[in-house]
Amino acid sequence: MRTLINMDEKQIRELDRLARNQNRSRASVVRDAVSDYLQRQTTDARKDAFGLWGRRKVDGLAYQEKMRGEW
């Protein structure tokens, strides 16, 4: 699928320099950059969702028992 994006001249120059240095096409570099960005966003969201309890200083089972004891 093709997509049009607007970039300033400096971004285009840097992108072309990077593509030339890696002997790749501009499109290939952009695809990899987008893939990398999407993976980092997904990884960050997963860390936030599943790592919240890890920041606590209390044992999870002890906390659960304490909370249930208050019922």
SVG drawing of the C-alpha trace seen along z (x, -y; Angstrom):
<svg xmlns="http://www.w3.org/2000/svg" viewBox="-17 -22 44 37">
<polyline fill="none" stroke="black" stroke-width="0.4" points="0.0,0.0 1.3,-3.4 1.1,-6.4 1.9,-10.0 3.6,-11.9 5.0,-15.5 8.5,-15.9 10.8,-18.9 13.9,-19.2 16.2,-18.4 14.4,-15.2 14.6,-14.1 18.3,-14.9 19.0,-12.9 16.8,-10.0 18.6,-9.9 22.0,-10.1 21.0,-7.1 19.6,-5.1 22.7,-5.8 25.0,-4.8 23.1,-1.5 22.8,-0.9 19.0,-0.8 16.0,-2.6 14.4,-5.5 11.2,-3.5 13.0,-0.6 14.4,-2.9 11.0,-4.5 9.3,-1.1 11.9,0.0 11.6,-3.2 7.8,-2.9 8.1,0.8 10.6,-0.2 8.3,-3.0 5.3,-0.8 7.1,2.0 8.4,-0.5 5.0,-1.9 3.5,1.6 6.3,2.6 5.9,-0.6 2.2,0.0 2.7,3.6 5.3,2.6 2.9,0.1 0.0,2.5 1.8,5.5 4.5,4.0 2.5,1.8 2.6,4.2 6.3,4.6 6.9,1.1 5.2,1.8 7.2,2.7 4.6,5.0 4.2,8.7 1.1,9.2 -0.3,12.1 0.1,10.3 -1.7,7.3 -4.5,9.5 -5.0,11.2 -5.0,7.8 -7.6,6.4 -9.8,9.5 -9.4,9.3 -11.1,5.9 -14.3,7.3"/>
</svg>
